[in-house]
Amino acid sequence: MLPGFVFDLNSTRYSTWVATGSYGYVIINCLPYGEYTVTERHDDMWNSTTANPQTVVINDSLLKELGFGNIPDCVMVTTTTSTTTTTAGSSTTTTTLFDNKIHLTRNEWQLISVPKPLDPDNFSSVFEPDDVLLYYDNAWKLISDAPLNDAVLPLWGFWALSAGNSEDVTLSYSTNPLLSPPERSLAAGWNLIGHGYTAQMTVHDALYSIDGKYAFVIAYEGGGWKIYTPSGPSDFTIMKPGQGYWIFMTEPAILPGTV
């Protein structure tokens, strides 16, 4: 199941959008009665295998469910499915786009992040003793410094270096069912963030909650910098799990994540 699939729900009286959580679904309660058009957003990486958009009538308190199907474009998979539920929308998939590992190359700085809350999340439990993690909070800081205080948290970007051997850092996610989704307060100006989903997404969809509040996003890929601008030419359009990004905020905002 993939998180981060976005669906638009529209009727003559009410409009909203929803994004699937870590288990591939999201539920909306107390929708006004009416006929809704449900449209799944996806980019050229995906091909629909079912009708999109679809309609559903809400006229009682019973659960209404729609099914959406997708298959990645030019990716070898056997099946990929997604569903939406109106009291909700949901999306599921059988393919895995992220191996839940951070790949570090010896003596090479890399811009990384973790997509979801970890358990344990302290630096010494996740990384090797000869690894170095730096983050930016109005100044450059070591992972041991406040406010993170040794915690490797989602939605934060890190410059990581392995001073020993090249390694794969396997991420162990929290399974606490009562864990609240993480969120990050972003200040006006530069922020070093992480992609808060285990699936790659378009920059627009990944940052939909702060749309209109940032000027551009910068990625470090292949030893060089690439830029994304919401309304202009861009060098990249996809945000990937496990990677970190610079974002320039035009005003403060809250960036949500997933569990």
C-alpha positions in Angstrom: 0.0 0.0 0.0 1.3 3.4 -0.9 0.8 6.6 1.1 0.6 10.0 -0.4 -1.9 9.4 -3.2 -4.1 12.5 -3.5 -7.8 12.5 -4.3 -10.1 15.5 -5.0 -13.7 15.3 -3.9 -16.1 17.8 -5.4 -19.9 18.3 -5.3 -22.1 21.3 -5.8 -22.0 22.1 -2.1 -18.6 20.9 -0.9 -15.1 20.4 -2.1 -12.0 19.0 -0.4 -8.9 16.9 -1.1 -7.5 13.9 0.8 -4.2 12.1 0.8 -3.7 8.5 1.7 -1.8 7.7 4.9 0.8 5.1 5.7 -1.6 2.2 5.3 -2.9 3.5 1.9 -6.2 4.9 3.0 -7.8 7.9 4.6 -11.3 8.4 6.0 -13.5 11.5 5.9 -16.5 11.5 8.2 -19.7 13.7 8.0 -19.7 14.6 4.3 -22.7 16.6 3.3 -25.2 14.6 1.3 -24.9 14.9 -2.5 -23.2 13.4 -5.6 -19.4 13.6 -5.5 -16.9 13.4 -8.3 -13.7 11.7 -7.0 -10.6 12.4 -9.0 -7.2 10.7 -8.4 -4.2 12.9 -9.1 -1.1 11.2 -10.5 1.6 12.2 -12.9 3.1 10.5 -15.9 4.8 7.9 -13.6 1.4 6.1 -13.3 -1.2 4.8 -15.7 -4.8 4.4 -14.6 -6.3 0.9 -15.0 -9.8 2.0 -13.9 -12.0 5.0 -14.6 -10.8 8.3 -13.3 -12.7 10.3 -12.2 -15.5 8.4 -10.6 -18.8 9.5 -9.0 -20.5 8.4 -5.8 -23.8 9.5 -4.1 -23.8 10.1 -0.4 -27.4 9.9 0.9 -27.1 7.9 4.1 -24.7 7.0 6.8 -23.4 3.8 5.2 -19.8 3.5 4.1 -19.4 4.1 0.4 -16.3 2.7 -1.4 -14.7 3.3 -4.7 -11.9 1.4 -6.3 -9.1 2.9 -8.3 -6.4 0.9 -10.1 -2.9 2.1 -11.2 0.2 0.7 -12.7 3.6 2.4 -12.7 4.7 3.5 -16.1 7.9 1.7 -17.3 8.3 -0.1 -14.0 8.2 -3.9 -13.8 5.4 -4.9 -11.5 2.8 -7.6 -11.6 -0.2 -5.7 -10.2 -0.9 -2.3 -8.6 -4.3 -1.4 -7.1 -5.7 1.5 -5.2 -9.1 2.2 -3.7 -10.9 5.3 -2.4 -13.6 5.4 0.2 -15.9 8.3 0.5 -16.5 8.8 3.6 -13.1 8.6 2.3 -10.5 7.9 -0.2 -7.8 5.3 -0.2 -5.0 4.0 -2.4 -3.2 0.6 -2.2 -0.5 -0.9 -4.2 1.5 -4.1 -4.2 4.7 -2.6 -5.5 7.6 -1.3 -3.3 9.4 1.8 -4.5 11.6 2.3 -1.5 13.8 -0.4 0.1 13.7 1.3 3.6 17.4 1.7 3.5 19.7 4.7 3.4 22.8 4.0 1.3 25.9 5.8 2.5 29.2 5.9 0.5 32.5 6.2 2.4 33.7 9.8 2.8 31.0 11.2 0.6 28.5 13.7 1.9 24.9 12.8 1.1 21.6 14.7 1.6 19.2 12.2 3.3 16.0 11.9 5.3 13.8 9.3 6.9 10.2 9.1 5.6 8.4 8.0 8.8 9.0 7.9 12.6 11.6 5.4 13.6 11.7 3.0 16.5 14.2 3.4 18.0 15.0 6.9 16.7 18.1 7.8 18.5 21.2 8.3 16.3 23.4 5.6 17.9 20.7 3.0 17.3 20.2 3.9 13.6 23.7 4.8 12.4 27.2 3.5 13.0 29.6 5.3 15.5 31.7 6.6 12.6 28.8 8.2 10.8 28.2 12.0 11.0 24.8 13.7 10.7 24.4 17.5 10.4 21.1 19.4 10.2 20.1 23.0 9.8 18.0 25.0 12.3 19.0 28.6 11.7 22.5 27.4 12.0 24.4 24.1 11.3 24.2 21.7 14.1 25.3 18.1 14.9 22.5 15.6 15.5 23.4 15.6 19.2 22.5 19.3 19.5 19.2 20.8 20.5 16.4 20.8 19.4 16.8 17.3 17.9 19.0 16.0 20.7 20.1 12.8 19.0 16.7 12.0 17.5 16.5 11.1 13.8 13.1 12.5 12.9 11.1 12.6 9.7 10.6 15.8 7.8 14.1 16.9 8.6 16.9 16.8 6.1 20.4 15.7 7.1 23.9 15.9 5.5 25.2 12.4 6.3 28.8 11.1 6.0 30.2 7.7 6.7 33.8 8.0 7.8 34.3 4.2 7.9 33.0 1.8 5.2 30.2 2.3 2.8 27.0 0.9 4.3 23.3 0.4 4.1 21.4 1.8 7.0 18.2 -0.2 7.5 15.2 1.9 8.8 12.9 0.4 11.4 9.6 2.2 11.6 7.5 2.7 14.7 4.4 0.4 14.8 2.7 2.3 17.6 -1.0 2.5 16.5 -1.5 5.6 18.7 1.4 7.5 17.3 0.3 10.9 15.9 1.5 11.9 12.4 4.6 14.0 12.6 4.7 17.6 11.6 7.4 20.2 11.1 7.3 24.0 11.6 9.0 25.7 8.7 10.3 29.2 9.1 10.3 31.9 6.4 13.6 31.5 4.4 15.7 28.4 4.0 14.7 25.0 5.6 16.4 21.6 5.1 13.5 19.1 4.9 12.9 15.4 4.3 10.3 13.8 2.1 7.7 12.5 4.5 6.4 9.5 2.6 7.7 6.0 1.7 6.6 6.5 -1.9 8.1 9.0 -4.4 5.6 11.7 -5.4 5.5 14.8 -7.5 6.8 17.9 -5.7 3.4 19.5 -6.1 1.6 16.6 -4.3 4.2 16.0 -1.7 4.1 19.7 -0.7 0.4 20.3 -1.4 -0.3 21.4 2.2 2.1 24.3 1.9 1.2 25.2 -1.7 1.7 28.9 -2.4 4.0 29.3 0.6 7.3 28.4 -0.9 9.3 29.8 -3.8 11.5 26.8 -4.9 12.9 23.4 -3.8 16.5 22.3 -4.4 17.7 18.7 -4.6 21.3 17.4 -4.6 21.4 14.5 -7.1 24.3 12.9 -9.0 26.8 15.2 -7.4 25.0 18.4 -8.6 22.1 20.7 -7.6 18.7 20.7 -9.3 15.9 23.2 -8.8 12.1 22.9 -8.8 9.9 26.0 -9.2 6.1 25.7 -8.8 5.3 27.9 -11.8 8.4 27.8 -13.9 11.0 25.6 -15.5 12.3 22.9 -13.2 15.3 20.5 -13.3 13.3 17.8 -11.3 9.7 17.2 -10.4 9.8 14.1 -8.2 10.6 13.9 -4.4 11.9 10.6 -3.3 11.9 8.8 0.1 15.3 8.8 1.8 16.4 12.1 0.3 16.6 15.5 1.8 15.8 18.8 0.1 16.3 22.6 0.6 13.1 24.6 0.5 12.8 28.4 0.5 9.6 29.4 2.3 8.0 32.7 1.6 6.1 32.5 4.9 6.0 30.2 7.9 4.0 27.0 7.5 3.4 23.5 9.0 4.6 20.6 6.9 2.7 17.3 7.8 4.1 13.8 7.5 2.7 10.3 7.9 3.1 7.3 10.2 
